Each structure stands twice: as structure tokens, then as C-alpha cells.
Amino acid sequence: MERNILLAALCLLVHTLSFSQNPIEIKYDVDPIGSYIVYCVNSDFCTYTVTIDLAGVSNLKANVNLPYQTEVKPGNHKLFDLRPVTLNIVSTFKVHYTYFKGCINPDVKPDFIYLLPIGKGKETEAFQYEYESFSPKDPEPKDWYAIGLKVKFGDTVYAARRGIIAGMKDTTELQLSDYGNSVDDKFIEIVHDDCSFGRYELLSETFVKLGQSVEAGDPIGLAGGEKSTMGPQIRFSVHYNSEQQLGGNQEEGISLKKYWAYVPLIFCTSESKRTKLIKGHKYTDLQPDSVITQEMNNSQIKKWKKNKNHPMPIYLTPTFAVKNVGGNEYSVIDNKTLKLPDSLTKTTKDIANYITSNFFTDDERVRAIFIWVAMNIQYDIDNMFALNFHEKKEEKISKSLKTRKGICENYATLFNDICLNSGIKSYVIEGYTKQNGFTDYIPHAWCAAFIDSSWYMFDPTWGSGYISNAKFYKKIDNEYFKANPSTFIKTHMPFDFLWQFLYYPVTNQEFYQGNTQQNKTKPFFNYADSIQAFDKQDEMEQLVYSADRIERNGKKNSLIFDRLQNIRLEIEQARQRRTINLYNSAVADLNAGINIYNDFIQYRNKQFLPMKTDPEIQGMIDSADKIFKEAKIKLSELTNTDENTDRMLNQLTKSIDDAAIQVKEQQDWLKIYLKKGKSERKSMFYNRKVTL
């Protein structure tokens, strides 16, 4: 008699899954009853249009019509829900999605007045490019319009309209008549408020960074095109997305130009405040305040007028050196570090590789890391209150390396990750600070690193400069480099006293009072042993012990209270992740055990041919039994769960028990089979029932 093969399939609970890489990622969270919350992560600096469809959908219903198309601004955004039709039934689906840069139907302003990007009072001769596509199948974009402006090589290029830097590349993309591209030419793309994109091409140098806001008339780069047959020039155009088809092939990089429509531009010149450029004519740039501020609100206009006489900073690849003023003992290290090529600063690993290749002691390396971060990251005043301890480390690092801007958490995370990649033990520390006797009302982040058998403190944010009259000034302050913990505690108070690195920790009350000296009448705290224990703890244990230390040190202010509440929330989230992971692991064990059981049944149905040894046959069914027992152990670790989770656990436990019963039947049958001789064994394949 052939045995029926036991088949089972369960839906795995997955906390977060992703399907793609930057700039657009589709992810989902799932709750214990099997509902999926689908959301999109846009890590770029402009709006994208995303189209999502599902395949292989089973036992799920979306709360939107599919395929679903929507605009997604930078950041995380919920898209829709998938809810189970019937609880405790397998749910399956696959996600297919495409995306393109820009809005679905942008309300572009055709009568918008642009500045000439050549600078106030400068003259240029205009010409227009003809469109040439890469493929004859590509139709000419709607209203094709791209102008060329003759300039001198190296002339400053200015923003023709306010917006955000959304793209920068090393070479131009469109083929143009009368122009041979040079690999040295660069371009900048600025996204405007109406979701159109201004492209400034044939640049020899750029002054801006991705994500940076610019106003009309701000300098953004230098003119190039010296290898052009028409000489140095700026090419400028404004395009937007047009006639996108729902569900069509719109992935980034797949000839999106055929979906572009162009704006026939109107410029403000000395000849006319509403000028349409004519080929071969000369024009002089005019920059009246009314044109520059036409998209600003009243507060923005007020701020712009206040700063109009203070030109914006120009961000070039650093070529500065740190002079040995006043006997700077680090000048040799600093100057060598600042020669790090910009091409090697895309990731912290690349930066660390340069540092470890050029410096050979931890003392030298940590200085190089500190000075690189402090000199290359500008403090982001506009977002100084936007501290987000929950943002992923990778996002903090990527953002600061792309924009060369950040706040304390970006400085600290960047410093810490380069240290770790350089083989230096380091931690990011969260807390609050005191300056000039005043305790700050926003949290702060800094670092500690283990150098030459001792712990030292580092604040690359405070060490990079200072703020005065709402402006950031770059000035290295070595007081915040490699500071002694007993000195550092005067100004920097960690939420968790473990990270004071002191044998007699200072309480929050004492910090407020300025009593930060070591009081040896207190109980001794072995922070070194506690850090070793911390490193061995899992995420849940680290959070639980940290919450206890924070509470014991006194909830002196709202910052401490908020951090404690956040940690408790993190504990609950960690507990949920642990539940999900154990459940998923038990499901995986069940499915693995069933697969092994099925293999055994198929082998038995073939009367154990091709032949295996008796121990090998016994091992097949025993391994399934072992896996089921391991699954039950994992489920036994789940306690204090809610009603819905209990219901799912009971279902899974029953599935494991049912499978284990069938495995036990096969083990009992095999026990008798292996005791029989060769002739008797064959007859057992035809018995309907086996008894011991």
C-alpha cells in the first residue's frame, strides 16, 4: 500500500520585507492576525509616482483598487492594507511595482518667469538644441525645448528658479546635434514646487549637494562645455512627466525621456521682463526681487531679504588644510586626512579603508576620523530640532554622506561607523547637555571610543564649529576630541549612566547642580564589566537593563522621561519581533520536517530503492522528529501573548502535533521493518496496518 504524502503550507509572519533598492522601496508590516500594511520608502529628494500590482493573491483583499498608482514624497508613506478574507488560512501574494521620477499629472506653470542662469548683468547669446533620441522608436518628447547659452569656461552658473537639488551626474544623457559630449561635463537637476525639473548641463564643477534647497539666483556650479564645437556654454531645460500609462514599463532608466514634456521657457531679461529667447540674439540677465521671490511666502521673503546681502556658502570638494596654529599637534594627521579624494567618500567603508591604509595606530586613526567628519559635514540648522533616535543607522549615514549636512545624530553615527569599520570599538551615546550653566531642552548624541586600553569621549558635532545668529560657522574645537570621561560629564549627561564610563556615576540631580566630581562614598559601579555584559545581551535584554538604569538615575526632565517611554516602546516592539521570529522559525521547522517526512514516504513508496543503509533510513525519519521537537521548544518560549497570537500559536502547535503523530507511526513501522530479514521486509510494503 502506498502512503499518502503529508502536505502542509503555512504563511510566514514577517515583520518587514523589502523588494527593491533605492530610491524607491516597497515594504510591508504584518500583524499577528495576518493583515499587511503596505508602505513605500522614498529615499530620494523629490516626488516619485509608484504603480503597484499584486499577483498570486490568496485569502487577501486590498482596501484600494489594483493596480494602484500614487505619488510618493520623500520619506515613509503608507499605501494600502491587505486584510485576510478568512482568519487562520494561508495567505499569499507577490508584489510587482514600477516607478518614475515626478508627479502623475503635474500642474506645471507655463507662464512662469525664469532668471537666465548666467548671473545678473551678464550677457549671453542664445541658441536652441534639436532633439536626437538614442532609438528611432522613441518619439520626440512633447514640446521639446532646450536652450544653449554661450558663456566663458568657468563662469558661475546660477539657479534660474528656486527648488531642491534632486539629481547630479557626471555626464549628460541626451544626444544633441552640434555637440560632442565630454566625460568631464556634469549636470544638476533641480525639482520645482510644481513638480517640474530644471536641468543645468555642461558644467565643469558643481557647488551644491543632493537635497540642498536653493533660491533663484543662488550659485550652483561653473560652466563647462569647452570641448563643444560651439564652445563653452550652459544648456538649460525644464521638463515634467506627461502621458504616463497605468501599469506601463516606467522603471527608472528605461527611456523615460519618451514620457517627458518640456516647457517653452520665459525669461526675465533687461530687454523684456517676459522674454522668449530667439536663436542668435543676445540677452542680458536681469534679477528683480519680484521674480526671485515669486514662489516665496511672506516669511520666506522676509528671511531672503534679510540674507540677500550674504551670499550662500559654496560647497566644493575640500582643498583646505588645518594650519599648525598655536602648536596643533594633529596638523600632520589632519592635513593628510583632508586629502582623501571625494570619490572615496561614498560609504563609511571606503573612508575607513583610506584611513586604515594611511594611518597605523588607533590614536592616529581616531583623529583622522574625527577631523574628516568635523570638517566635511555642515550643521543642518534647518533641522536642528528633528532628532530621530528611531531612524535606521544606514539612513542617517547615507543622508549625511549624500548631502554633506546633518545634526548631532548624523555626526555621531558617521563617526561611530567609520570607527567600527576601522577596527576601533565605539558606541553612539544619547543624552542631554549643559552649556554656560544652562541645561539644554533638546537631546544630543555623541560618541565614546576605546583607544589604547581606555575609554575616551568624542563630540564631532560640537567639535566641528558653532552657531551664532542662526548661522553655522566651521571651527574645529579639540576640547571635544578624546576627552576624559570625568571631564566630559560636566557638559554631557547620558540618559543611561552606563555610558558615563565612571566608577561612581553622576545622577541627573547632581548634573543639574554642577556636582559632577567623583564621590567615592557612593556604591562602586564596575562599568567595564557592565559593558562586557551589554555586548553579550540580546536586543531585548539591552533595552530592559537600560530602562532600569535610566529610571534609577532619576527622571529629572522631560527629555529623560520621553527617552524612557521610547525605550519601553522599543522593548514592546522587540518583544513583538521576538514573537514573530520564533513563530516564523517554528513554521520553518514544521515545513522542513514535513519535507523530510514526504521524502521518507516517497522513498518508502519506492520500497527503499535505490538502497540505503539501515542507519541512513532511520536517520531520515528521526531527523523529521527532531525538527518537530525543536519547533515545539521554540513555541514554549512564547509567553504572555495576546488572544490573537494565542489562537495562531494553538493552530501551529496542533499542526506540529499532527505531523509528529504521523512521524511516530512511521518510526513504529520502521522499527519492526528493521528487525525483519530481507524476505520478510518486502512483504511489509503491502501491509495496510503494522502492529508492534
C-alpha positions in Angstrom: 0.0 0.0 0.0 1.3 3.5 -0.9 1.2 6.0 1.9 -0.3 9.5 1.3 2.2 12.2 1.4 1.6 14.8 4.2 1.5 18.2 2.5 1.3 21.5 4.5 1.9 25.2 3.8 1.7 28.0 6.3 2.0 31.7 5.8 5.2 33.0 7.4 4.8 36.0 9.6 7.4 38.5 8.5 8.0 41.8 10.4 9.3 43.7 7.5 10.2 42.6 3.9 11.5 44.8 1.1 11.5 44.2 -2.6 13.9 46.8 -4.0 16.8 49.1 -3.6 17.0 52.9 -3.5 15.4 55.3 -4.4 12.1 53.5 -4.0 11.4 50.6 -1.8 8.1 48.9 -1.2 7.8 47.3 2.2 5.1 45.8 4.4 4.5 45.1 8.0 2.2 42.3 9.2 0.3 41.8 12.4 -0.3 38.6 14.3 -3.7 38.0 12.5 -2.2 38.3 9.1 -3.1 41.8 7.9 -0.5 43.5 5.8 0.2 47.3 5.8 2.0 48.1 2.6 4.1 51.2 2.5 6.7 53.0 0.4 10.1 54.4 1.3 11.2 57.2 -1.0 14.9 57.9 -0.1 15.4 60.4 -2.8 14.8 64.2 -2.7 11.7 64.6 -4.9 8.3 63.0 -5.5 8.0 59.7 -7.4 5.0 58.1 -8.9 4.6 54.5 -8.0 2.4 51.8 -9.6 1.8 48.6 -7.6 0.0 45.4 -8.7 -0.3 42.1 -6.9 0.0 38.6 -8.3 -0.8 35.2 -6.8 -3.2 36.7 -4.3 -4.8 34.2 -2.0 -7.1 35.0 1.0 -6.3 38.7 1.0 -8.3 41.7 -0.1 -6.9 45.2 -0.7 -8.7 48.3 0.5 -7.8 50.1 -2.8 -8.4 49.2 -6.4 -5.5 47.5 -8.1 -3.3 48.2 -9.9 -2.7 51.2 -7.6 -0.9 54.3 -8.6 0.0 57.2 -6.3 2.5 59.9 -5.8 5.1 59.4 -3.0 7.0 62.3 -1.5 10.4 61.8 0.2 10.1 59.7 3.4 7.9 56.8 4.5 4.3 56.7 3.4 1.5 54.1 3.9 0.0 53.0 0.6 -2.8 50.5 1.4 -3.8 47.5 3.6 -4.2 43.8 2.7 -6.6 42.1 5.1 -7.2 38.4 5.3 -10.6 37.2 4.0 -10.6 34.3 6.4 -8.5 34.1 9.6 -6.1 31.2 10.1 -6.0 30.4 6.4 -2.8 30.6 4.3 -2.4 34.0 2.7 -0.1 34.6 -0.3 0.8 37.4 -2.7 3.6 38.8 -4.8 4.3 42.4 -5.3 5.1 43.9 -8.7 5.8 47.6 -9.0 7.3 50.3 -11.2 8.1 53.9 -10.5 9.1 57.1 -12.2 10.5 60.4 -11.1 7.9 63.1 -10.8 4.2 63.5 -10.4 1.3 61.9 -12.2 -0.3 65.0 -13.7 1.8 67.9 -12.6 0.2 71.3 -12.7 3.1 73.0 -14.4 3.2 76.7 -14.7 3.8 77.5 -18.4 3.9 81.3 -17.8 6.5 81.1 -15.0 9.3 83.7 -15.4 12.8 82.3 -15.1 16.1 84.0 -14.5 18.9 83.5 -17.0 21.3 81.2 -15.2 24.3 83.4 -16.2 24.4 86.0 -13.4 23.0 89.5 -13.0 24.2 92.0 -15.6 25.9 89.4 -17.8 25.3 89.0 -21.5 24.8 85.8 -23.5 23.9 84.6 -27.0 21.2 82.1 -27.2 20.7 79.0 -29.4 18.4 76.1 -29.3 19.1 72.4 -29.4 17.4 69.9 -31.7 16.3 66.7 -30.2 18.0 63.4 -31.2 17.0 60.2 -29.5 19.0 57.1 -28.8 16.5 54.9 -30.5 14.4 55.7 -33.7 11.4 54.1 -31.9 11.4 56.8 -29.3 9.1 59.6 -30.2 10.2 63.2 -29.7 9.1 64.5 -26.3 6.2 66.8 -26.1 7.0 70.5 -26.7 10.8 69.7 -26.9 12.7 72.8 -25.8 16.3 73.1 -24.6 18.3 76.3 -24.9 22.1 76.8 -25.1 23.7 80.0 -23.6 27.2 80.9 -24.7 29.4 81.8 -21.8 33.1 81.7 -20.8 34.5 78.4 -19.4 34.4 78.6 -15.6 31.7 81.3 -15.4 29.4 80.8 -12.4 26.1 79.2 -13.2 23.1 80.3 -11.1 19.7 78.7 -10.3 17.0 80.0 -12.6 14.3 79.1 -10.2 14.0 78.0 -6.5 13.9 74.3 -5.7 15.7 71.3 -4.2 18.7 69.6 -5.7 17.2 66.3 -6.9 19.9 64.9 -9.2 23.6 65.3 -10.0 25.6 63.2 -12.5 28.9 63.2 -14.1 27.9 63.2 -17.8 25.0 64.3 -19.9 22.5 61.8 -21.2 20.7 63.2 -24.3 22.4 63.2 -27.7 22.4 66.6 -29.2 23.2 68.0 -32.6 26.4 70.1 -32.9 27.7 68.8 -29.6 30.1 66.1 -28.7 29.7 65.0 -25.0 32.8 65.2 -22.8 33.2 62.8 -19.9 34.3 65.8 -17.8 30.9 67.5 -18.1 28.4 67.4 -15.2 24.8 68.4 -14.7 22.5 69.4 -11.9 18.7 68.7 -11.7 16.5 70.9 -9.5 12.9 69.9 -8.7 10.5 72.9 -8.5 7.3 73.4 -6.5 5.1 72.4 -9.4 6.9 69.0 -9.9 8.9 70.1 -12.9 12.6 69.6 -13.2 15.2 72.1 -14.3 18.3 70.7 -15.8 21.6 72.6 -16.0 24.0 70.7 -18.2 27.6 71.0 -19.5 29.0 72.1 -16.1 32.7 71.8 -15.2 32.1 72.0 -11.4 29.2 71.8 -9.0 28.8 73.8 -5.8 25.7 72.0 -4.3 24.8 68.7 -2.8 21.8 66.4 -3.2 18.8 67.5 -1.1 20.1 71.1 -0.7 17.5 73.9 -1.1 18.4 76.7 -3.5 16.8 80.0 -4.3 16.6 81.6 -7.7 19.9 83.4 -8.3 22.0 81.2 -6.0 25.3 80.0 -7.5 25.2 76.2 -8.2 28.2 75.5 -10.3 30.7 76.5 -13.0 30.2 76.5 -16.8 31.9 73.8 -18.9 31.5 72.6 -22.5 34.9 73.7 -23.6 35.2 70.7 -25.9 32.0 71.5 -27.6 32.2 72.6 -31.3 30.2 75.7 -30.2 32.5 76.5 -27.3 31.8 76.9 -23.6 28.1 77.0 -22.8 25.2 76.2 -20.4 22.4 74.0 -21.6 19.1 74.6 -19.7 15.7 72.9 -20.0 12.7 72.3 -17.8 10.7 69.0 -18.2 7.9 67.2 -16.4 6.2 63.8 -16.8 3.4 63.5 -19.3 1.0 60.8 -20.6 2.2 58.1 -18.2 0.2 54.8 -18.6 -1.0 53.0 -15.6 1.0 49.8 -15.1 3.3 50.6 -18.0 7.0 50.0 -18.1 8.1 53.1 -16.2 11.1 51.9 -14.3 13.9 54.4 -13.8 16.4 54.3 -16.5 14.1 52.6 -19.2 14.0 55.5 -21.7 11.8 57.8 -19.5 12.5 60.7 -21.9 9.7 59.5 -24.1 7.3 60.4 -21.3 8.8 63.8 -20.8 7.1 67.1 -21.8 9.1 70.3 -22.0 8.2 73.9 -21.0 8.8 76.6 -23.6 10.6 78.9 -21.2 10.0 82.6 -20.5 12.9 84.6 -19.1 13.4 88.0 -17.3 16.0 89.9 -19.2 17.0 93.6 -19.5 15.3 93.6 -22.9 11.9 92.5 -21.6 10.6 91.0 -18.3 8.8 88.3 -20.3 11.3 87.2 -23.0 11.1 84.1 -25.3 14.7 83.6 -26.5 15.4 83.7 -30.2 18.4 81.9 -31.7 21.3 84.1 -32.4 20.0 87.0 -30.3 21.9 88.4 -27.3 20.3 88.9 -23.9 21.4 90.4 -20.5 20.3 88.8 -17.3 18.0 90.8 -15.0 17.3 89.6 -11.5 14.5 91.8 -9.9 13.4 90.8 -6.4 9.8 90.2 -7.7 11.0 87.4 -10.0 13.3 85.8 -7.4 10.6 85.8 -4.7 7.6 84.9 -6.9 7.2 81.4 -5.2 8.0 82.5 -1.7 5.5 83.1 1.1 5.8 86.2 3.3 8.1 84.7 6.0 10.4 83.3 3.3 10.6 86.7 1.6 11.4 88.3 4.9 14.2 85.8 5.5 15.5 86.1 2.0 15.7 89.9 2.2 17.5 89.7 5.5 20.2 87.4 4.0 20.2 88.8 0.4 23.5 90.6 1.0 25.1 87.5 2.4 25.9 85.1 -0.4 25.2 81.4 0.2 28.2 79.2 1.0 29.8 77.3 -1.9 30.4 73.6 -1.2 33.4 72.4 -3.2 35.4 69.2 -2.6 37.6 70.4 0.4 41.0 71.5 -0.5 41.7 73.3 2.7 44.4 72.4 5.3 44.4 72.7 9.0 47.2 75.0 9.9 49.5 74.4 12.9 48.2 77.4 14.7 49.2 77.5 18.4 51.0 74.2 18.1 48.3 71.9 16.8 49.8 68.5 17.5 47.4 66.9 15.0 48.2 69.1 11.9 50.1 66.3 10.1 47.3 63.8 10.5 44.6 66.4 9.7 46.3 67.6 6.5 46.8 64.1 5.3 43.2 63.1 6.1 41.8 66.1 4.2 43.5 64.9 1.1 41.0 62.0 1.0 39.6 62.0 -2.6 35.8 62.8 -2.8 35.4 59.6 -4.9 36.3 57.6 -1.8 33.7 59.1 0.5 30.6 57.5 -0.8 30.5 54.9 2.0 31.9 54.7 5.5 33.8 51.5 4.5 35.6 53.5 1.7 36.5 56.2 4.2 37.7 53.6 6.7 39.8 51.8 4.1 41.6 55.1 3.3 42.2 55.8 6.9 43.5 52.3 7.8 45.8 52.4 4.8 47.3 55.7 5.7 47.4 55.6 9.5 48.7 52.7 11.6 47.7 53.3 15.2 44.2 53.7 16.7 45.3 57.0 18.1 46.1 58.3 14.6 43.0 56.7 13.1 40.5 58.1 15.5 41.9 61.6 15.0 41.6 61.1 11.2 38.0 60.0 11.6 37.2 62.9 13.9 38.7 65.6 11.6 37.1 64.1 8.5 33.6 64.2 9.9 34.0 67.5 11.6 35.4 69.2 8.5 33.2 67.6 5.9 29.7 67.7 7.5 27.9 71.1 7.7 25.5 71.5 10.6 21.9 71.4 9.3 20.4 74.4 11.2 17.0 74.0 9.5 16.6 70.5 11.0 18.4 71.0 14.3 15.3 70.0 16.3 14.5 66.9 14.1 16.4 64.4 16.2 15.1 60.9 15.5 16.6 58.1 17.6 14.4 55.6 15.7 15.8 56.4 12.2 17.9 53.5 10.9 21.6 53.8 11.2 22.0 53.3 7.4 19.6 56.1 6.6 21.5 58.5 8.9 24.8 57.7 7.3 23.5 57.7 3.7 21.8 61.1 4.2 24.8 62.8 5.7 27.2 61.4 3.1 24.9 62.5 0.2 24.1 66.0 1.4 27.2 66.6 3.5 24.8 68.0 6.1 23.4 66.7 9.4 22.7 67.2 13.0 24.3 65.6 16.1 22.9 62.1 15.4 24.3 62.2 11.9 27.8 63.3 13.1 27.8 60.7 15.8 26.6 57.8 13.7 29.0 58.6 10.9 31.9 58.9 13.4 30.9 55.6 15.1 30.5 53.6 11.9 33.9 54.7 10.4 35.5 53.7 13.8 33.9 50.3 13.7 35.0 49.8 10.1 38.5 50.9 11.1 38.6 48.2 13.9 38.0 50.7 16.7 35.4 49.8 19.3 32.9 52.6 19.6 29.4 53.5 20.7 26.9 56.2 20.0 25.6 57.8 23.2 22.3 59.6 23.7 21.7 62.2 26.4 21.4 65.9 27.0 23.9 68.7 27.6 24.7 71.8 29.5 26.4 75.0 28.2 27.3 78.1 30.2 25.4 76.7 33.2 22.2 76.2 31.1 20.8 72.7 30.6 19.6 72.3 27.0 16.0 71.3 26.2 16.7 69.2 23.2 18.5 65.8 23.3 22.0 65.3 21.9 24.2 62.5 20.6 28.0 61.9 20.8 30.4 59.0 20.9 32.8 57.0 23.0 35.8 55.0 21.6 38.2 52.6 23.2 41.8 53.8 22.5 45.0 52.4 24.0 43.1 50.4 26.7 41.0 53.3 27.8 37.6 54.9 27.0 37.6 58.4 25.6 34.7 60.8 24.7 34.2 62.5 21.3 31.6 65.0 20.2 32.2 65.6 16.4 29.2 68.0 16.3 30.4 70.4 19.0 34.0 69.9 17.7 33.1 71.0 14.2 32.0 74.6 14.8 29.4 76.8 16.4 26.1 78.6 15.8 25.8 82.3 16.0 22.8 84.4 15.0 21.2 81.4 13.3 24.3 80.7 11.2 26.8 77.8 11.5 30.5 78.7 11.5 33.1 76.0 10.9 35.8 76.0 13.6 37.5 72.9 15.0 37.4 72.6 18.8 39.7 69.9 20.1 38.2 70.2 23.5 35.6 67.7 22.3 38.2 65.3 20.8 39.4 62.4 23.0 38.1 63.9 26.2 38.4 62.2 29.6 35.0 60.9 30.8 35.4 62.6 34.2 35.8 66.0 32.5 33.2 65.3 29.8 30.5 64.6 32.3 30.5 68.3 33.2 28.7 69.1 29.9 27.4 65.8 28.5 24.9 63.7 30.5 24.0 60.3 29.0 20.4 59.1 29.6 21.9 55.7 30.7 24.6 56.1 33.3 26.4 53.1 31.9 27.8 55.4 29.2 29.4 57.8 31.7 32.3 55.4 31.9 32.7 56.3 35.6 33.0 54.1 38.6 30.8 56.4 40.7 28.1 57.6 38.2 26.7 61.1 38.5 22.9 61.4 39.0 20.7 63.7 36.9 20.1 65.8 40.0 23.9 66.2 40.6 24.4 67.1 36.9 21.8 69.9 37.2 23.5 71.2 40.4 27.0 71.0 38.9 28.2 68.3 41.3 30.0 66.1 38.8 33.1 65.3 40.7 33.6 61.6 41.6 32.0 60.8 45.0 33.7 57.7 46.3 31.2 57.3 49.2 28.7 56.0 46.6 28.4 52.4 45.7 31.1 51.3 43.2 29.9 50.6 39.7 32.1 48.4 37.5 31.2 49.9 34.1 33.8 47.8 32.3 32.2 44.6 33.4 28.7 46.0 32.6 29.8 47.0 29.1 31.1 43.4 28.6 27.7 42.1 29.8 25.9 44.6 27.5 27.8 43.3 24.4 26.7 39.7 25.2 23.0 40.7 25.7 20.4 40.4 23.0 18.4 43.5 21.9 15.6 42.9 24.5 18.0 42.5 27.4 19.9 45.6 26.5 16.7 47.7 26.4 15.3 46.2 29.7 18.6 46.8 31.6 19.0 50.3 30.1 15.5 51.3 31.1 16.2 50.2 34.7 19.4 52.2 34.9 17.7 55.3 33.4 14.9 55.1 36.0 17.3 54.5 38.9 19.3 57.7 38.0 16.2 59.9 38.3 13.7 61.3 35.8 14.8 64.9 36.2 13.4 66.4 33.0 11.0 65.7 30.1 13.9 64.5 27.9 14.7 61.7 30.3 11.0 60.8 30.7 10.5 60.8 26.9 13.6 58.6 26.3 12.4 56.2 28.9 9.0 56.0 27.3 10.6 55.4 23.9 12.7 52.6 25.3 9.7 51.0 26.8 8.0 51.2 23.4 11.2 49.7 21.8 11.0 46.9 24.4 7.5 46.1 23.4 8.4 46.2 19.7 11.4 44.0 20.4 9.1 41.6 22.2 6.8 41.5 19.2 9.8 40.9 16.8 10.9 38.1 19.1 7.5 36.6 19.0 7.3 36.9 15.2 10.8 35.5 14.7 10.2 32.5 17.0 6.9 31.8 15.3 8.4 32.1 11.9 11.3 29.8 12.9 8.8 27.2 14.2 6.8 27.4 11.0 10.0 26.9 9.0 10.9 23.9 11.2 7.4 22.5 10.6 7.7 22.9 6.8 11.3 21.5 6.8 10.1 18.5 8.9 7.2 17.9 6.5 9.5 18.0 3.6 11.7 15.4 5.2 8.7 13.3 6.1 7.5 13.5 2.5 10.9 12.4 1.2 10.7 9.4 3.5 7.2 8.5 2.3 8.2 8.8 -1.3 11.3 6.6 -0.6 9.1 4.1 1.2 6.7 4.0 -1.7 9.6 3.1 -3.9 10.4 0.2 -1.5 13.5 1.9 -0.3 15.2 2.0 -3.7 17.8 2.9 -4.5 19.2 1.2 -1.5 20.4 3.0 1.6 21.9 1.6 4.8 19.5 0.9 7.8 21.0 3.8 9.8 20.5 6.2 6.8 16.9 5.2 6.5 16.4 5.5 10.3 18.0 8.9 10.2 15.6 10.2 7.6 12.5 9.8 9.8 14.3 10.6 13.0 15.5 14.0 11.7 11.9 15.0 11.0 11.0 14.0 14.6 13.9 16.1 15.9 12.9 19.1 13.9 9.3 19.0 15.2 10.6 18.8 18.8 12.8 21.8 18.2 9.7 23.7 16.8 7.8 22.9 20.0 10.6 24.2 22.2 10.6 27.5 20.3 6.9 27.9 20.8 7.2 27.1 24.5 9.4 30.2 24.8 6.5 32.5 23.8 4.7 33.7 26.9 2.3 36.5 27.8 1.0 36.8 24.3 -2.3 38.3 23.3 -5.5 36.5 22.3 -5.0 36.6 18.6 -1.4 35.4 18.9 -2.5 32.6 21.2 -5.0 31.4 18.6 -2.3 31.3 15.9 0.1 29.5 18.3 -2.6 26.9 19.1 -3.1 26.3 15.4 0.6 25.9 14.8 1.0 23.6 17.8 -1.8 21.4 16.6 -0.2 21.2 13.1 3.1 20.2 14.6 1.5 17.6 16.9 -0.5 16.2 13.9 2.7 15.9 11.9 4.6 14.4 14.8 1.9 11.7 15.2 2.4 10.6 11.6 6.1 10.6 12.0 5.7 8.4 15.1 3.6 6.0 13.0 6.4 5.7 10.5 9.0 5.3 13.3 7.0 2.4 14.8 6.6 0.8 11.3 10.3 1.2 10.6 11.3 -0.3 14.0 9.5 -3.5 13.0 10.8 -3.4 9.5 14.4 -3.1 10.5 14.1 -6.2 12.8 13.0 -8.4 9.9 15.0 -10.3 7.4 15.3 -9.5 3.7 12.4 -11.7 2.5 10.1 -10.5 5.3 10.8 -6.9 4.8 9.4 -6.9 1.2 6.0 -8.1 2.4 5.7 -5.2 4.8 5.3 -2.8 1.9 1.9 -4.3 1.2 0.5 -4.5 4.7 -2.3 -2.0 5.4 -1.6 -1.9 9.1 1.5 -2.5 11.2 1.3 -3.6 14.8 4.1 -3.9 17.3 
